[in-house]
Structures are given as structure tokens and as C-alpha cells.
Amino acid sequence: QVQLVESGGGLVQAGGSLRLSCAASGRTFSSSTMGWFRQAPGKEREFVADISWSGGRTSYADSVKGRFTISRDNAKNTVYLQMNSLKPEDTAVYYCAASPSGSRWVRDYDYWGQGTQVTVSS
């Protein structure tokens, strides 16, 4: 079992930055691939980024590549999403999730946080 709690969302102007955090509890965090997803109103939940259990592998959606950085600190049971050069189209609820193997598909993630709202104004 993994419990996930996101924080760090808020309102920011276009071009600004935010850092999201996801605090995890449970013995399997350090062996889980962690992902960030987002869901805008009226749209399906979509993949943003993921990171392997060791942090040695990361992948990103094309829409955020070069602007967002995912990282993790297994000693603190926390995964981060640094978001720079934010755009209005980044506005969404952001979720962190845990998977035994990692993928870009929602169905492959077993545990989810409650989400944190990110709003980017133009």
C-alpha cells in the first residue's frame, strides 16, 4: 500500500514556475515508479512525467519536455515536479501516482493522490 499526498499547486502567471511535491507513505515507495498526471476540465487525465524507482530513468510528455523536471528523494519518500515556463494550457489538477513498473497509461498506476490545482493565468 502507498498513500500519496500532493502539495505545491497554486495560481501563477504565464512564464512563472511552481514546484509540486508528492509525499508518500508505505513500504513500497522506494521500489515504485512514480508518475505525474494532469486533468483539465472536460478532458481525460493525461501523462506528464514519470521516474524510475532509482531515479535513473525519466520520461516526459512532449508538451512539457524541456520545461518540467521530475525528481525523487527516496530518503524523504517524496517525488517532485519542477514546472518552469508555465503556460495557460498547463492549467489542470495535477496528480501523482505509483506503479510497480511505470508507463504512460493511467491504468498501469495502482495508487493515486487527491490532486493539487495548478492555474496559469495569461
Backbone as a chain_set.jsonl record, in Angstrom:
{"seq": "QVQLVESGGGLVQAGGSLRLSCAASGRTFSSSTMGWFRQAPGKEREFVADISWSGGRTSYADSVKGRFTISRDNAKNTVYLQMNSLKPEDTAVYYCAASPSGSRWVRDYDYWGQGTQVTVSS", "coords": {"N": [[0.842, -1.193, 0.0], [0.477, 2.227, -0.785], [0.311, 5.528, 0.213], [-0.481, 8.713, -0.993], [0.186, 12.187, -1.077], [-0.288, 15.22, -2.514], [1.168, 18.497, -2.927], [1.751, 22.064, -3.278], [0.57, 23.276, -5.45], [-1.085, 26.053, -7.131], [-1.833, 29.489, -8.04], [-0.398, 31.047, -10.794], [1.365, 33.324, -12.92], [1.622, 33.281, -16.503], [4.653, 32.017, -17.775], [5.825, 31.792, -15.344], [6.917, 29.817, -12.459], [6.427, 26.742, -10.667], [6.738, 24.38, -8.013], [5.793, 21.167, -7.512], [5.081, 18.827, -4.94], [5.048, 15.466, -3.799], [4.228, 13.587, -1.225], [4.885, 10.453, 0.1], [3.716, 7.547, 1.76], [4.309, 4.302, 3.086], [5.64, 1.073, 2.495], [6.473, 0.407, -0.051], [7.266, 2.528, -1.611], [9.909, 3.234, -2.385], [10.503, 1.321, -4.239], [8.85, 1.742, -6.307], [7.843, 2.962, -9.503], [7.242, 6.338, -10.099], [4.748, 8.609, -11.098], [3.583, 11.634, -12.683], [0.498, 13.017, -13.469], [-2.049, 14.873, -15.211], [-5.19, 16.621, -15.242], [-7.384, 18.439, -17.045], [-10.349, 20.525, -16.983], [-13.098, 18.843, -18.388], [-11.522, 17.208, -19.91], [-9.583, 14.202, -20.547], [-7.58, 12.42, -18.148], [-4.112, 12.901, -18.328], [-0.797, 11.799, -19.131], [2.142, 13.191, -17.676], [4.827, 13.041, -16.651], [7.286, 10.579, -15.689], [9.264, 8.654, -13.318], [11.813, 6.361, -12.642], [12.312, 3.842, -10.04], [14.859, 4.175, -9.004], [15.512, 6.648, -9.851], [16.999, 6.842, -12.075], [15.958, 6.783, -14.591], [13.922, 8.823, -16.548], [10.94, 10.103, -18.051], [9.015, 12.131, -20.312], [6.028, 13.856, -21.273], [5.574, 15.16, -24.55], [4.581, 17.725, -24.556], [5.525, 18.973, -22.298], [8.212, 18.645, -22.196], [11.473, 19.771, -21.619], [10.609, 21.892, -20.13], [9.503, 21.009, -17.732], [10.627, 19.173, -14.854], [11.08, 16.079, -13.397], [11.759, 14.573, -10.26], [13.095, 12.652, -7.508], [13.313, 11.836, -4.032], [14.257, 9.333, -2.286], [14.928, 8.935, 0.35], [13.4, 10.749, 1.666], [10.942, 9.956, 0.924], [9.586, 11.244, -1.194], [8.413, 12.722, -4.19], [9.012, 15.009, -6.821], [7.868, 17.693, -8.939], [9.165, 19.962, -10.905], [8.139, 22.841, -12.405], [8.586, 24.93, -15.004], [8.478, 27.948, -17.009], [5.686, 28.182, -17.373], [2.518, 27.72, -18.977], [-0.745, 28.911, -20.006], [-2.176, 26.675, -20.913], [-1.23, 24.667, -19.322], [-2.796, 24.587, -17.141], [-4.534, 22.713, -14.796], [-5.674, 19.951, -12.738], [-3.23, 18.369, -10.908], [-1.88, 15.172, -10.474], [-0.132, 12.797, -8.502], [1.159, 9.49, -8.826], [1.613, 5.967, -8.249], [3.345, 3.169, -9.527], [4.022, -0.294, -10.17], [5.668, -0.798, -12.294], [5.716, 1.262, -14.134], [4.57, 3.447, -16.668], [2.993, 5.214, -19.391], [0.355, 5.15, -19.12], [-2.756, 5.56, -17.531], [-4.057, 3.353, -16.455], [-2.094, 1.658, -15.574], [-1.201, 2.44, -13.141], [-1.357, 2.043, -9.689], [-1.87, 3.412, -7.314], [-3.035, 6.588, -6.198], [-2.795, 10.107, -5.615], [-4.739, 12.819, -4.15], [-4.74, 15.021, -5.7], [-3.669, 18.285, -6.867], [-4.395, 21.652, -7.497], [-3.356, 23.499, -10.297], [-3.135, 26.622, -11.657], [-2.691, 28.653, -14.392], [-2.359, 31.879, -15.325], [-2.999, 34.099, -18.065]], "CA": [[0.0, 0.0, 0.0], [1.167, 3.518, -0.829], [-0.568, 6.694, 0.333], [0.165, 9.833, -1.679], [-0.4, 13.496, -0.806], [0.349, 16.265, -3.307], [1.117, 19.875, -2.453], [2.544, 22.994, -4.068], [-0.183, 23.911, -6.511], [-1.499, 27.428, -6.885], [-2.073, 30.373, -9.172], [0.849, 31.654, -11.25], [1.261, 33.954, -14.232], [2.335, 32.618, -17.599], [6.087, 32.222, -17.701], [6.278, 31.552, -13.982], [7.32, 28.473, -12.043], [5.903, 26.115, -9.455], [7.267, 23.049, -7.726], [4.861, 20.272, -6.844], [5.648, 17.743, -4.141], [4.159, 14.341, -3.504], [4.747, 12.842, -0.082], [4.374, 9.089, 0.083], [3.911, 6.668, 2.909], [4.163, 2.919, 2.658], [6.944, 0.447, 2.336], [6.841, 0.113, -1.432], [7.547, 3.745, -2.372], [11.252, 3.265, -2.973], [10.588, 0.357, -5.336], [7.804, 2.081, -7.273], [7.931, 4.06, -10.46], [6.31, 7.405, -9.744], [4.343, 9.414, -12.24], [2.709, 12.786, -12.56], [-0.534, 13.146, -14.486], [-2.875, 16.058, -15.025], [-6.517, 16.558, -15.84], [-8.043, 19.727, -17.206], [-11.812, 20.371, -17.039], [-13.656, 18.319, -19.626], [-10.542, 16.401, -20.642], [-9.129, 12.988, -19.891], [-6.323, 12.507, -17.412], [-3.01, 12.649, -19.258], [0.551, 11.615, -18.601], [3.044, 14.335, -17.697], [6.206, 12.581, -16.495], [7.491, 9.534, -14.695], [10.639, 8.454, -12.888], [12.003, 5.009, -12.141], [12.495, 3.76, -8.598], [16.198, 4.663, -8.651], [15.711, 7.992, -10.395], [17.922, 6.78, -13.21], [15.245, 6.934, -15.856], [12.777, 9.714, -16.549], [10.343, 10.358, -19.361], [8.136, 13.284, -20.285], [5.15, 14.145, -22.399], [6.177, 16.14, -25.458], [4.067, 19.061, -24.258], [6.221, 19.571, -21.148], [9.643, 18.359, -22.3], [12.297, 20.97, -21.617], [10.067, 22.878, -19.183], [9.238, 20.335, -16.457], [11.621, 18.2, -14.416], [10.648, 15.192, -12.313], [12.856, 14.052, -9.452], [12.607, 11.979, -6.309], [14.217, 11.662, -2.903], [13.733, 8.143, -1.607], [15.147, 9.078, 1.79], [12.283, 11.554, 2.169], [9.689, 9.407, 0.367], [8.945, 12.36, -1.876], [8.683, 12.955, -5.606], [8.811, 16.411, -7.142], [7.716, 18.113, -10.325], [9.516, 21.366, -11.094], [7.47, 23.316, -13.62], [9.066, 26.247, -15.415], [7.899, 28.497, -18.245], [4.305, 27.696, -17.398], [1.615, 28.265, -19.99], [-2.155, 28.734, -19.609], [-2.626, 25.311, -21.212], [-0.796, 23.762, -18.248], [-3.807, 24.626, -16.08], [-5.142, 21.396, -14.579], [-5.387, 19.298, -11.458], [-2.067, 17.501, -11.078], [-1.91, 14.003, -9.61], [0.975, 11.855, -8.527], [0.688, 8.116, -8.814], [2.652, 4.953, -8.086], [3.182, 1.992, -10.373], [5.098, -1.273, -9.978], [6.571, -0.895, -13.435], [5.793, 2.53, -14.832], [4.145, 3.577, -18.048], [2.304, 6.479, -19.633], [-1.068, 4.855, -19.097], [-3.409, 5.673, -16.236], [-4.465, 2.025, -15.962], [-0.943, 0.931, -15.031], [-0.856, 3.014, -11.845], [-2.212, 1.435, -8.664], [-2.168, 4.329, -6.216], [-3.163, 7.972, -6.648], [-3.073, 11.149, -4.645], [-6.019, 13.506, -4.303], [-4.575, 16.068, -6.696], [-3.451, 19.679, -6.475], [-4.784, 22.512, -8.617], [-2.412, 24.46, -10.867], [-3.813, 27.549, -12.556], [-1.742, 29.568, -15.019], [-3.098, 32.981, -15.937], [-2.32, 34.683, -19.246]], "C": [[0.874, 1.239, 0.0], [0.111, 4.604, -0.717], [0.19, 7.904, -0.185], [-0.574, 11.137, -1.395], [0.386, 14.553, -1.575], [0.223, 17.627, -2.62], [1.909, 20.747, -3.428], [1.813, 23.653, -5.216], [-0.545, 25.342, -6.154], [-1.742, 28.171, -8.179], [-0.756, 31.069, -9.532], [0.616, 32.285, -12.613], [2.031, 33.152, -15.27], [3.804, 33.007, -17.569], [6.68, 31.952, -16.337], [6.597, 30.092, -13.717], [6.571, 28.035, -10.796], [6.641, 24.803, -9.259], [6.221, 22.264, -6.942], [5.634, 19.212, -6.078], [4.597, 16.677, -3.934], [4.818, 13.523, -2.412], [4.08, 11.477, -0.029], [4.621, 8.394, 1.401], [3.635, 5.245, 2.452], [5.506, 2.347, 2.27], [7.392, 0.3, 0.895], [7.221, 1.344, -2.238], [8.875, 3.637, -3.101], [11.416, 2.265, -4.105], [9.586, 0.651, -6.439], [8.281, 3.123, -8.271], [6.868, 5.082, -10.086], [6.01, 8.251, -10.966], [3.551, 10.628, -11.817], [1.766, 12.795, -13.756], [-1.271, 14.453, -14.24], [-4.198, 15.894, -15.756], [-7.126, 17.949, -15.848], [-9.549, 19.509, -17.291], [-12.277, 19.882, -18.406], [-12.716, 17.462, -20.435], [-10.167, 15.159, -19.852], [-7.824, 13.254, -19.141], [-5.185, 12.112, -18.35], [-1.673, 12.579, -18.54], [1.353, 12.905, -18.724], [4.499, 13.862, -17.654], [6.229, 11.379, -15.566], [8.979, 9.354, -14.426], [10.759, 7.064, -12.282], [12.324, 5.026, -10.649], [13.846, 4.328, -8.163], [16.409, 6.117, -9.043], [16.573, 8.008, -11.638], [17.266, 6.937, -14.563], [14.065, 7.872, -15.646], [12.22, 9.795, -17.969], [9.286, 11.438, -19.209], [7.198, 13.286, -21.489], [5.81, 15.222, -23.254], [5.776, 17.567, -25.087], [4.811, 19.738, -23.108], [7.731, 19.382, -21.214], [10.431, 19.665, -22.42], [11.816, 22.04, -20.652], [9.87, 22.281, -17.79], [10.357, 19.349, -16.154], [11.061, 17.393, -13.249], [11.883, 14.691, -11.58], [12.264, 13.378, -8.228], [13.723, 11.909, -5.286], [13.674, 10.497, -2.097], [13.94, 8.201, -0.096], [14.012, 9.867, 2.442], [10.933, 11.05, 1.669], [8.894, 10.478, -0.377], [9.368, 12.401, -3.343], [8.271, 14.384, -5.934], [8.541, 16.597, -8.633], [7.999, 19.611, -10.374], [8.963, 21.808, -12.433], [7.91, 24.741, -13.901], [8.382, 26.675, -16.715], [6.456, 28.046, -18.421], [3.458, 28.459, -18.402], [0.174, 28.098, -19.51], [-2.664, 27.32, -19.879], [-2.104, 24.27, -20.23], [-1.796, 23.732, -17.091], [-4.534, 23.291, -15.993], [-5.005, 21.026, -13.109], [-4.266, 18.297, -11.722], [-2.099, 16.398, -10.017], [-0.58, 13.274, -9.647], [0.41, 10.452, -8.34], [1.877, 7.172, -8.737], [2.321, 3.718, -8.902], [4.305, 1.001, -10.089], [6.101, -1.286, -11.121], [6.725, 0.403, -14.2], [5.311, 2.454, -16.258], [3.516, 4.954, -18.209], [0.787, 6.308, -19.526], [-1.619, 4.889, -17.676], [-3.664, 4.292, -15.638], [-3.316, 1.255, -15.32], [-0.508, 1.45, -13.661], [-1.869, 2.559, -10.807], [-2.683, 2.421, -7.61], [-2.107, 5.768, -6.716], [-3.327, 8.897, -5.456], [-4.394, 11.825, -4.96], [-5.953, 14.649, -5.304], [-4.351, 17.437, -6.096], [-3.686, 20.558, -7.702], [-3.632, 23.442, -9.009], [-3.175, 25.317, -11.866], [-2.793, 28.551, -13.075], [-2.54, 30.64, -15.746], [-2.282, 33.596, -17.078], [-2.063, 36.168, -19.048]], "O": [[1.888, 1.298, 0.697], [-0.869, 4.604, -1.462], [1.36, 8.101, 0.142], [-1.802, 11.192, -1.463], [1.573, 14.76, -1.326], [-0.699, 17.869, -1.841], [2.636, 20.244, -4.285], [2.38, 24.51, -5.895], [-0.339, 25.788, -5.026], [-1.841, 27.583, -9.256], [-0.083, 31.617, -8.659], [-0.237, 31.829, -13.375], [2.975, 32.434, -14.943], [4.152, 34.17, -17.365], [7.9, 31.888, -16.185], [6.557, 29.25, -14.614], [6.142, 28.855, -9.984], [7.11, 24.19, -10.218], [5.821, 22.658, -5.846], [6.696, 18.761, -6.506], [3.4, 16.962, -3.899], [5.828, 12.855, -2.635], [2.856, 11.368, -0.105], [5.626, 8.636, 2.07], [2.832, 5.012, 1.549], [6.389, 3.052, 1.781], [8.577, 0.089, 0.64], [7.478, 1.23, -3.437], [8.957, 3.916, -4.297], [12.382, 2.354, -4.863], [9.481, -0.109, -7.402], [9.024, 4.042, -7.928], [5.727, 4.724, -9.792], [6.895, 8.567, -11.761], [2.935, 10.659, -10.752], [2.181, 12.606, -14.899], [-1.129, 15.065, -13.181], [-4.317, 15.152, -16.731], [-7.352, 18.554, -14.8], [-9.988, 18.412, -17.638], [-11.901, 20.433, -19.441], [-13.064, 17.027, -21.533], [-10.402, 15.076, -18.646], [-7.076, 14.179, -19.457], [-5.278, 11.12, -19.074], [-1.455, 13.206, -17.503], [1.265, 13.617, -19.723], [5.304, 14.232, -18.508], [5.319, 11.181, -14.761], [9.832, 9.824, -15.179], [9.906, 6.643, -11.5], [12.575, 6.082, -10.067], [13.962, 4.896, -7.077], [17.376, 6.746, -8.614], [16.847, 9.071, -12.195], [17.936, 7.194, -15.563], [13.307, 7.731, -14.687], [12.933, 9.583, -18.95], [8.732, 11.64, -18.128], [7.53, 12.791, -22.566], [6.519, 16.088, -22.74], [6.549, 18.504, -25.284], [4.734, 20.958, -22.962], [8.455, 19.907, -20.369], [10.096, 20.541, -23.217], [12.54, 22.998, -20.382], [10.05, 22.969, -16.785], [10.956, 18.766, -17.057], [10.623, 17.953, -12.244], [12.917, 14.419, -12.19], [11.074, 13.517, -7.945], [14.907, 11.922, -5.622], [12.737, 10.658, -1.316], [13.193, 7.573, 0.654], [13.704, 9.676, 3.619], [9.898, 11.65, 1.959], [7.681, 10.598, -0.206], [10.524, 12.148, -3.682], [7.297, 14.901, -5.387], [8.93, 15.777, -9.465], [7.182, 20.424, -9.942], [9.278, 21.224, -13.47], [7.634, 25.65, -13.119], [7.789, 25.859, -17.42], [6.063, 27.584, -19.492], [3.645, 29.651, -18.642], [-0.099, 27.226, -18.686], [-3.507, 26.822, -19.133], [-2.499, 23.106, -20.301], [-1.651, 22.934, -16.165], [-5.079, 22.799, -16.981], [-4.315, 21.696, -12.342], [-4.346, 17.485, -12.644], [-2.314, 16.655, -8.832], [0.032, 13.147, -10.708], [-0.667, 10.262, -7.774], [2.997, 7.524, -9.108], [1.172, 3.279, -8.961], [5.427, 1.413, -9.795], [7.239, -1.725, -10.955], [7.749, 0.628, -14.846], [5.612, 1.5, -16.975], [3.509, 5.759, -17.278], [0.033, 7.237, -19.816], [-1.035, 4.329, -16.749], [-3.499, 4.098, -14.433], [-3.554, 0.29, -14.593], [0.457, 0.945, -13.087], [-3.078, 2.67, -11.009], [-3.78, 2.278, -7.071], [-1.259, 6.126, -7.533], [-3.911, 8.535, -4.435], [-5.084, 11.457, -5.911], [-6.983, 15.186, -5.711], [-4.776, 17.725, -4.977], [-3.231, 20.244, -8.802], [-3.019, 24.085, -8.157], [-3.785, 24.802, -12.804], [-2.112, 29.217, -12.296], [-3.301, 30.346, -16.667], [-1.052, 33.608, -17.053], [-1.506, 36.821, -19.93]]}, "num_chains": 1, "name": "protein.A"}
